[in-house]
Amino acid sequence: MFTTRPELAGTHGMVASTHWLASATGMAVLEDGGNAFDAAVAAGFVLQVAEPHLNGPAGQVPALFATAAERRPRVLCGQGVAPAAATPERFADLGLNLIPGSGLLPATVPGAWDAWLLLLRDYGTKPLEDILGYAISYAWQGVPVVPRMTETIETVSGLFATHWPTSAQLWLPDGLPPAPGSLHRNRALARTWQRLLTEAESAGDREARIEAARRAWSQGFVAEAVEAFSRKAFLDDSGREHAGLLTGQDLADWSASYEDPLVTDLGEWGLVKCGAWTQGPVLAQQLLMLREFADELSYVDGVPTARTVHLATECAKLAFADREAWYGDAGVPIRALLSAEYAAQRAALVDPQASAELRPGSPGGLAPRLPVILEQTRGLVAGAGATGEPTVSPTGQVRGDTVHIDVVDAEGNMVSATPSGGWLQSSPTIPELGFCLDSRAQMFWLEQGLPNSLRPGRRPRITLSPSMALRDGEPVLAFGTPGGDQQDQWQLCFWLAHMLGGLNLQESIDAPAWHTTAFPGSFYPRSWHPRELVVESRLGESTMDELRERGHRVVDAGPWALGRLSAVARDPATGILRAAANARGMQGYAVGR
């Protein structure tokens, strides 16, 4: 029997995230007179300190936001592009057919710093020094080490000690990983942030100081240190040592930007996602297909039926096959992919038995094309486990490590952001900066002619996928989760529980989750496992047995294992705000008043 769990409610402001320190920081900013944008940026920087195995200063951040004055949501693009030297020919000369998932080669231009500062400049109210002060304090004084951070560092400790000495210096104090519950300090990072503030303090007013801090990063000492470090060679998960490709000019040539979102009409509700340079549209595709089965979907006592899980899984396979064939940074037939007619065509392919095929469609009559290498990556073992994140191999290969933040304030400003990248375990630490580069370029294909083929100056098609929902055109819900390729599957579980099952925000996050790995992964070595369905055991033995009878290869992940969702909501009629956070891992936190 499902146990009812209340959601948090209030009228002044709500923050929900994947770590309690970030949520508490965001709430402190709101209580100090800041708005939702001030709170999100402050929380975002704290997450870089509190969850360094899940995101970092040189990572990226896509976000969706709506303001109290302008109710149509917008997209913040904080995903950097491939370096100018990152050509297919360069990787061919190195004898590589996939971009490694660790080391210096897979780095894209760092995006998080510039994106957070752009959002703060245009929509926040507080000075940068106030907003960044929380993270600087935690980096200097120390943050409590969560168990998963210790486990992650233990996994790569041999790599650090033998091949990445600068990482060992920071993350293996006295030669050992920091113990869970101990305080870990990153004073090099605190000094970097303080120097950025110092170089900007004489620039003038609030906006001028933010702009000066952006330049100090992309055209100053940070860019210089990044270029110098990238010239060194380090072992990566190809098994060889390679130098990086990033230069200071790459950083100077890129800046964060705004875009229009994709809004999918689902009747009473509208789903808001980033464009097809993310995997975000797959959630819309899944929901559009599932509308064709509306009479067959149901929840009983807060738990989905086997038929519901089966239909959702088969629709996910079709949507993610389309992701592989069609999504990328340019030329995506998105209108056709999100049309009701196309969704009906795709839904007609769903059978009572689990499919083992990778079946992209033909939106607008176009012929799909998949990477040739996929036949080689079928069934490969990728990292240490397939049930969620973080998944890390001893070589530093990482699959899906991410954080998430949702904020809403009393005025109706709303933010949903999914920062990621720059993981401590995926790239050697730049010692004078206190952080490492990201590895997001591993998501490109080296084969040319694909929507997601590597090209200098192009964004990789990323898994990061914040969400927002409209009701009668009004932004009322922001939500998201870490989890790599699972993000838009676990968000589907949340959506179905909330919209179909009638559960409140907390109950919907707590409801049993599932995902399939029956499509190519976005992370090196791009493995996929036809018919594999990973589930939480709280679905029930009878449901799991029925799914096996339908041909799914069911993997029992345990009762509480999948997803790290958080969500905030606002009722425009009453002004009541709500929030909820994930109970799995006992780390997520929702706060408000």
N, C-alpha and C positions, 0 to 999 in steps of 0.2 A: 504494500500500500504506500502511495506517495505521501510524504509528510509535508504539510504546508509550511513555507518559510516566508516571513514577511519581507517586503522590500523596504528600503529606507525612503522616508518622505520628509519634505520640508518646503520652505518657501523662499529661502535666500540664495542658496547655491548648492550645487552637488558636484563632487569629484569622485570618479571611480577609475582605478588603474590596477596594474598588475603588481604593485608593491605599496605597502602601507606608508612608507616615507614619502613617496611621490604624492599620494592622495592627501596626506596630512599637509604637505607643502602647498599643494594647490588650494586647499581650504584655508590655510593661513593667509594666502594672498587675497582670496575673496574677502575674508574677514578684515583685511587691512585696506579695503576699498578698491581692490583690483577687480577687473572683469574676467570673464571666462578665458579670454586670450592671454592675459597676464598669468592666470593660474595654470593654463596648459603649458606655456613656455617654461615656467618655473618648475613644474612637475616633470617636464621632459628632460631638463638638465639634471634633475635629481636622479631620474632613472638611469642616466649614464653612469652615475656613481654607485647606485644601489644594486643595479643589475648589469654589471659590466660584461657578463657572459652572454647577455641578450641584446645589448645595444651599446653604442659608444659614440664619442664626439665626432669621429670620422665616418659615421654611418649615414643613414638617410631617413627621411620622414615624409611620407605622404599623409595628407590630412584633408578632411571635409569640414567645412564650417559654415555657419549662418550667423548673421548679425541681427540685433534687435531691430535695426532700421531696414535692412535688406534681407527679406526672408528667403530669397532664392539662394540655395547653398552654392558654395564655390569650392574649388580644389586648390590646395597648396601642394605644389610639386617640389619636394625636397630630395628627389632622386637625381644624383649626378650622372654624367654621361661617360662613355668609354673614352680613355685617353686618345690623343691624336696618334700615338704610336701603336695603338692596339688594332692592328690590321690582321686579317686572316693570313696574309703572307708571313707575317712575323711569327705567328703560332705554328704555321706549317714548317718554317725554317727550324723551329724548336722540336719538330717531330711530334707535335701534340694534335690529337683529334678532338679533344675536349679541353676546355679551359679549367685548370685546377681549381679546387674548392678552397684551398688554403694558400698561404704565402703571399707574395707581393704581386704576382701576375694578374690575379682577378680583381684588382682594385679599380673602382670607378672614382670619379671626382667626389670627394666628400660633400654631402649635401645637408646634413642636419643643422650645422651651425648657421649657415646662411638662411635656411628655411625658417628656423625658429626666430631669427632676428628680423626677417622680413615680416613675419606675422606679427611680432611684437611692435615693430615700427608702425605698421599700417592700422592695426586694430587694437593693440594694447594701450594702456595708459601709464604704466609704471616705467621708471628709468631702468635701463639694462642692469646697472649695478645692483639695484634692489632685487631684481628677478634672479640674477645669476648668483647672488650672495648665498642663497640656501645651498646650492650645489657646491660652491667653493668651501663653505663651512664643513659640509659632510666629507668632501675629498680631503680636507686638511685634518679634521678631527677623527675621521673614520666612520665607517658604516658597519652595522652588524652583518656578518657573513651568513648568507642563507645556505642551507645544506646543498642545494643544487649547484651553487657556485663552487663549493669545495669539491664536489664530485667531478665537475667539469675540469677544474684545474688538475685534479688527480689524473684524469684520463690523458691529459696532454703533458704531464709533468716530465716524462722522458724526453719528449720532443723539445720542451723548453730547456731542460738541463743540458742536452747534447747539442742542439742545433740553433735554438733561439735564446741566447744568453740574456738579452735585454728583457725578454719576457720573464725569464727565471728570476731576474733581479727584482722585478716588481711583484710577481705573483707567487713566488716560492720563497718567502722570507725564511731565513735559516734553513733553506733547502727543502721546506715542506709546504704543502698547501695550507692556507689559513684555515683554522678550525671553525666549524659552524658555531655561530654565536660570538666569535671573537670580533674585534674591531680591525678592519683593514683600511689603511690610509693610502691615498694616492696623491702625495704632495707635489709631485711633478705636474700632474694635471691641474691642481689648484694654482700652482704658479703660472701655468699657461693661461688659464682663464684670467687671473689677476693681471698678467701682463697685457692681455687684450683690452681689459678695462683701462689700464693705465695709459696705453697708447691712444685711447679714444677720449680720455677725460677732458682734454682741452679743446675738443672739436666744436663745442658750442652747446646748443640746446639738446633736448632728449633725442630727437630724430637724428641730428648731426652726429651725436656720439654713437648711436647704433650703426649708422653708416660707416663711421670711422672704424668701428670694431669689425664690421664685415670686411673692410679693406685690409685691416691688420691680419686677418686670417688668409684671405685669398691672394693678396698681393704683398704680404709682409713676411714676418718671421715664421709663421706656420707653413706657408707655401715653400719657403726656402728649406725648412727642415724636412718636409715631405719629399722634395726632390732629391736632396742629398741622401736620405735614407733609402729611397727607391733604387738608387744606383748599386746598392749592395745586393748580393745574392744569398738567398736562404732556401732551405729545403721546403718543398711543398708536397702535396699528396700525389703528385706525379711520380714521386720517388727520386726527384733530382732537384738540384739547387737552381733557382732562377732569380735574376734581378727583376725589379718592377718596371713599369712603363709610365707611371705618373710623373708629370713635371709641374713646376710652379706655373708655367704658362697655362696648363690645363685648368688649374684652379682659378687663375685670373680670368679665363675666358668664359667661365660658367657662373650663373647665378640662379637662385630659386625663382619660381614664377607662379602665377595663378592660371587656372584653367576653368572652363565650364565643366560641370559634372555630367554624368549620364544619369538621367532620371527615367525610370521604367514605371509605367502606369500599371498598377495591379488592382485597379478598381478603387476601393476606398483608400487604399494605401499607395504610396509611391516610394520606390526604392532608389536611393541616391548612392552612386558609386563613382570612383575614379575611372578614367578611361582605360583602354585596352593596352596601355603600356604597363598596367597592373593586371592581375588576374580578376579584378573586381567584377567585370561583367558576367563571370560564370555564375555568380549568385543570382543575378537577374535571369539568366538562361534557365537555371534549375527551377526557379519559381514559375517562370512562364510555362515550362513543360509540365510542372506539377498541377497547374490549373486545369490541364486536360484530365486529371484524375481526382478532381476535387471531391467527388462523392465516395472515393475509396480511401481517403486519408482520415485517420482518427487517432485520438489519444484516449486511453482508459486509465483513470486514476493517475494522471500525470505521466504516463508511459506510452510511447508510440506502439502501435500494433506492428506485427511482422510485415504486413502488407505495406504499411506506411514506410518502414525502413527500406524495404525492397524497392519500392517505386522511387524513393528519394535517391537511393544508391545508383540505380540504373540511369536516372536522369543526370546524376553527377558525372557518370562515366561519359555520357554523350556531350555534356557541357565542357568537360575538361579535354575531351578529344578535340573539340572545336578550339579550345584555348591553344592547344599545341599546333593546330593547323593554321590558325588565323590571327592570333593576338600578337601584337608587337608595337613598336613605336611609330609606325607609319603605315598608311594604306590599308587599314582594317575595315572590312565591310560591316561596320557595327550596326548600322540601321537594319540591315537584312538579318543579322544574327539575333537581334532583339525584337524582331517582328513576331506578331501572333501567328502568322501563317507558317513561318519557319519553325516556331516552337511546336506547333501541331504536327508538322512533318516529322520532327525529331521524336516527339512523344510516341508517335505511331510505331517506332522501332522497339519500344519497351515490351519485353516478353515476360511471361510468368517465371521463366528461368533466368538466372544470372548470365549475362553475356561475358565472354572472354575475349571479345574483339575490341580493337581501338577503331572507332567508327566516326571520324569527322564528317560533317555534312557539307553541302554545297550551297551556301547562302547566295541568293541572287543568281544561281546557276553556275557559280564559279567552281572550278575543280580544286579540291583540297590537295595539299602536299605536306607530307610528314618527313622529318629528318630520316635519312637513310640509316643512320647509326642506331636507331631505336631497336632494331632486331638484335643488336649486340648488347643492349642495356636491359633487356627483359630479364627479370629475375635476379639481377645483381644484388648483392648485399650492400646496403648503403648505410654506413654508420652503425651505431650500437643501439638498435631497436627501432621499431616503426610505429610506436604507439603515441607519439606526441613529441613535444620539444622541451628542453633542448636535446637534440641527438648529435653526438659528437664522436668522432673516431680518434684514435690515438695519434693520427697524423694531422689533427686540427681541422679536418673536414667537418663542416657544420651544416645541418639541415633545419632551417626554419626558426632560428632563435630570434626572438622578437619580444617587444613589450607593447602595451596599449594604454591609452588615456582617453577618457571621456569627461567633458566638463559642460555644465550648463549653469547660467546664473539667473538671477531673478528677472533681469530685463529681457531674457530670451536669447542671449548670445549662446551659441552651442558649438562645441568642437569635438571631433572624433579623429584621433591621430594614432598611427601605428609606426612608431620609430623602430629602427632595426639597424643591423650592420655594425661594423667596427668592433666585432666581438673579440674579447681578449684572447680567445683560443684559436682564431682563424688566421692571424697575421702577426708577425713579430712587433713588439712594442717599440715605438720611436722614443728613446729614453728621455730626451730633453722635453718632449711634449706630454708624456704620460699616457699616450693612447696609441692605438694601432689603426691601420687602414682597413677598409672594408673588403669584402670578397664577392660583391654582387655580380661582377662580370661573368662569373661562372654560369649564369643563367642564359647567356648568349649561346647560340649555335655557331660553330665555326663553318659549317656547311653554308654556302651562300644561296641566295634566292628565296630564303624563308622570311616570314614576317619578323622573326626574332634573331636574324643573322647578325653576327658581330659587324659593326661599322663604327669607326671613330666618330665621336660626337653624338652617338645614339644612346638612348636609355635602354637598359635591359628590361625585358618583361618580368616584372617583379611579382612576388607572391603577396606583398603587403597590401592590405585591403580593408581600410576603415569603412564604416557604413553609417548611413543616416536614413531615416524614414520620414516621409511626409504623410500627414493625414489631412485630406481635403486641401492639399497644397501647402500646409503649414508644417515646418520642421518640428517634430515632437519627440524624436527618439534618435539617440546616437549610440552606436555599439561597435564592438569588434573584439578580436582575439589574436594573440600570437599563434604560430603553428605552421608556418610555411605553406605547403600545398593544402593543408587541412583547414586553413582559415575560413574559406568560403563554404566548406562543408560543415564545420562546427557552427558557423553563423546560420546556416540553413537549419540545423537542429534547434538553435535558439529561436529563429523566426517561426518555425512550425509549432514549437511549444507555446510561444506567446500568442501568435495570431490564430492558430488552429486549435491548440489545446486549451486556450483561455487561461494560461498560467501567468502569474505576475512576473516582473522582471527577475526576481531572485529565483523563483521556482523554475523559470525557463532556463536560466543558467545552470541550475542544479539538475535539471532533467537529464536522463541518460543520453549520451551522445555516441556518435559513430562516424566512421569515414572509410572510404575505399582508397586503396593504393593501386588501382587498376588502370593507371594512366602514367605517362612519363613524369618523373619527378623533376622539379626545377633545379635541384642541387646535384652537383657532381656526386656519383657517376651517372645520374639521370635514370635510375632504375625504376622499374614498374612491375607489378605483380597481378596479372589478370585474375579476377574473381576474388582477390583478397578483400575481406571486409573486417575492419577492426572495430570492436564494440565494447561498450561498458557492460559488465555483467548484470547491472541493474535492469537491463532490458528484460531479463527473465529467461530461465532455461527453456521454456516452451517456445518463446520467440526465437531464441538462438537456434534451437533445433529446426524450427520451420525455415529459417534462413538457410541453414545447411541443406535442407531438402530442396530448396530452390536453387542450389548449385553454388552458393557463396562459400568461400573458404574462410570460415569465421575464426578470427583471432580474438580471444578474450583478453582484454587489456586490464581487467580488474574492475572493481565497482566505481572508483573515482579516479580516472586517468586522463580523460580527453578534454582538451579545451582550457583556456584561461580567459574566458569572456568577462567583459565588464560592460555596463550600460548606464546611461542616464536618460531621463525623459522629462518632458514638460507638458502639462495640460494647459493649453492657451485659455480655456474658459475659466479655470479657477486659479491659475498661477502656481498650482502645486507641482513641485519638482520631485522626482523619484530617482533612485540609483540602486545599483546592485553590483556585486563583484563575485568572482569565482571563489568557491570554497576549496577547490582542489589545490593541494600544495600549501594551504594555509598561509598565503602570501598576498593575494589580492585584497583590496580594501575599498570600500565605498564609504564616503563621509559627506555629511551635509547638515544644514540646519534651516 
